[in-house]
Amino acid sequence: MTGSVLDDARCPTRRAFLLGAGATALALGGGDAYAQSAKQSFDAWIVAFRARAKARGISDAVYDRVTRGLKPDTSVYAKDRAQPEFREELWQYLNRRISDWRLITGRAAAKENAALLKRLQKDFGVEPDVLLGLWGMESAFGELVEDEDHMKPVFPSLGALAWGEPRRRKYWETEFLNALAVVQRGWGEPEGMRGSWAGAMGHTQWMPEVWLNLGVDYDGDGHPSPYSVPDALAGSARYLIKRGNYQRGLPWGFEVTMAGVPEKYADARSWRAVEDWAGLGVKPAGGGRFQFPKARARLWAPVGTEGPCFLLTQNFYAVRSYNPSMNYALAVCHLGDRVLGGDPFITPFPGGERVLTLAEIQEVQRRLTKAGFDTGGVDGRVGNMTMRAVAGFQRKVGLEPDGYASLDVLAALRKGR
């Protein structure tokens, strides 16, 4: 049994290092630059790193099992150069993730797991909407867990980052050790540990450190696993409480209007009681009175006061601890609401457009396929292959190649451009 990894009190947010690594990749411009920064070959690094693993309590047998024949996946150096939540218009970001396909899939998942969600709410106090939103954002309710276009073996990725990533090598070395510790404990098999470009695994995308420190054996099989739906949701509930200070019984926030309220107040920094915000002229977007008038909240106008505005409670920031992006947290919270029958935002986004229906997305996929662009199927889900196909078509017809399946893309496809 190995010792603990990063103490909860000083552990960074789950994605902070991932975002930093993406920025470094952009600066250096690809995998070769990283590989050249390493002081020794990967094979030599594996030999030298054994001492670190032994000091951590990793047996020679486990180390050999994981590293024998291991090759670094240097493609990770150029991945995630710009996180989508930081380069898309917010309405595009939300439309992509709160699509008809995702809502249909999420509602089926909510129905199938209703008893589990109720039990989690009782045991942890985390509301079903938040857990559904996280599950939907991180793995499309499990649809991506086995998708080879999204998930790869984690040891080649983590090994490459620990060996050759220059700015945050200490972090990646620790996560490589954490992944070894998962195997040492018998919680995971090296070949079965598959995840995203930087090693986040399973239904709610745990990094190895999260698996070790916050994993919960909620299905009773003897060990926690991010590939088990009960364990994944329970571990993420624990994460929100421990790392995000999630508050039982508190909503994530409210959509509001700010007519006559100076925009300077919407800095998403100043905490006031909801009733104090109401005293300044902030009103519920749907009319009526605020619930939870004593709750402390921040005011946020992500696209200015002409678009949707929000009062955000601590539970919004608990979600944000999962990924340090306001857009990500808003998408998680809104997706969870919509899956459970909530309405779209009342105030439209300036310059935005409606999301394409499931039938329209399928039409886009059919027409792209006919035009020679591989979407990976006609299922109504805008995954990586569909986004790449859309971008290829956009380049061909002179549209901005952002990969967004817009009304303009659909119109151009219908015209046969």
ABEGO torsion letter per residue (X at the ends): XBBBBBBAAABBBAAAAAAAAAAAAAAAGEAAAAAAABABBAAAAAAAAAAAAAAAGBBAAAAAAAABGBBBBAAAAABGABBAAAABBAAAAAAAABBAAAAAAAAAAAAAAAAAAAAAAAAAGBBAAAAAAAAAAAAGGGAAAABAAABBBAAAAAAAAAAABAAAAAAAAAAAAAAAAAAAAGABBAAABBBBAAGBBEAAGBBAAAAAAABBBAAGAGBBBAABAAAAAAAAAAAAAAAAGBBBGBBAEBBBBABGBBAAABAGABBBBAAAAAAAGBBBAAEEBBBGAABBBBBBBAAEAABBBBBBBAAAAAAAAABBBAAAAAAAAAAAAAAAGBBBBABBBBGBBBBBBAAAAAAAAAAAAAAGBBAGEBAGBBBAAAAAAAAAAAAAAGBBBAGBBBAAAAAAAAAGX
